[in-house]
Structure formats: structure tokens, C-alpha cells
Amino acid sequence: MIPSPAVSGTERLIEMAKEDLAQRLSIPITQINLVEITEVEWSDSSLDCPQPGMAYLQVITPGYRILLEASGMQHEYHSNRDAYVVYCDNSNPPALPKP
């Protein structure tokens, strides 16, 4: 069976987040577990995780909230739908997409 593009896209985002967290914590990627991935609508292009000194488009941005666990601690990542993942240590609850 061939995975659908949406599945392979989310798998790629999860791997990107795991790779970033492994580097941040200086641990092997195998010690990082996915807790959950939730489809959300971010309030702007910062993915609700703005960085100081940056400007962002004020548009609803569909993406995912990725929650990882390593060494008993949970770490949150925000992503768009296809290519961008950002570590977010100071986040607000995201809006869930409208059905």
C-alpha cells in the first residue's frame, strides 16, 4: 500500500521535529517519542510561536501541533502543513480547525 501524501507529510514533519529536539538535548533520536499530533489553525504565519524581532503575515495558517516526549519531559513543536517546524516553548492553545 502506498501512503497518502498527507500521511507522508505529517511523518516528515514529525521527523524534522524529532531531529531538532535530538540536537537541542544532545540525545539520540531513538529516545524521543511522539505523544500526539493535532491538526490546528495558527492565528498567523509565526505558527503562534513568534520570535523576537521578526514580522509575520497576519493570516490563518493551517498546520499541526506536535507534542514530543524525551527524558520524561514534553516538548512542543508547531508546523505548517508541509515544510516548516518550529520549537515552541512559550505557546498559547491553538484553534482547532472548523469542521
N, C-alpha and C positions, 0 to 999 in steps of 0.2 A: 504494500500500500504506500502511495506517495503522500507525504504530509502536505496539508494545505498551506498556502503561503502565510496565513495568519498564525498557524502553529509554529512554523519555522521562524517567523518574525519574532514571536514572543520568546522562543528558545534563544535566539541570537541576543535579544535584549537582556535576558537573564544571565547568559554567559558573559556579556560585557560588564554587567553589574558585579558578578562574582569575581571576574578578573581584577576589576578596580578595587574591590574590597580586599582581595588577597594581597594586593600590593600595599594598600593602606595599613593592613595589620601585619604584614610580613609573615603570612601563613600560607600553606598550600591551599589551592582552590578546592581540594577534596574535603577540607574541614569546614566548608561553607555550605549551608543548606537553604533551600528555598522554603520560606514559611508560607507566603502567598503572593499571588499576582492578581491585581484587581484593575479592571478597565475603569478609567476615570476621565473627566474633562477638567483640565487645568484652566485656571482663570486667565492666564496669559502665557506668552512664549518662554517665561522663566521656568515653566512647569511647577509653579507655586514654590519655587526654591531660588529666589533671587540672590545674585551675587553682588556685593558692594561695587559701585562704580559702573555697573552695566545697565544698558537700556534694553527694554523688551517690548515686543509688539503686544498691544492690548487686545488679543483675540483669544477666543476659546480654543484650546489646543487639546485634541484627543490624545490619550496615551494610557500609561499604566503606572500603578504604584506597586513597586517590587519590594517585598519585605524579606530580608535575608537574616539568617542566624549564624553566628560564629562565636565560639568560646562562651556560650551562654548569654550573649548579648544580641539584641536585634538591631539591624541597620536598615535604613530606608533609602530607596532609590526611586527617582521619578524619571519617566521616559516619555518620549513622544511615541508615535505608533510604529516607527520603523528604524531609526538610526541613532538616536541621541539618548544617553543615560546620564543622570547627574545624581551624585551622592547628596542627600538632603538630611542634615542633622537638626534642622530647625523648621519643621513643616507644620502646615495647617491641614486639617482634614480636607481631602479633595471632594469635589462634587461628583456624584455618580452620574453616569450618562442617563439621559431621559429615554425611556423605553420607546 
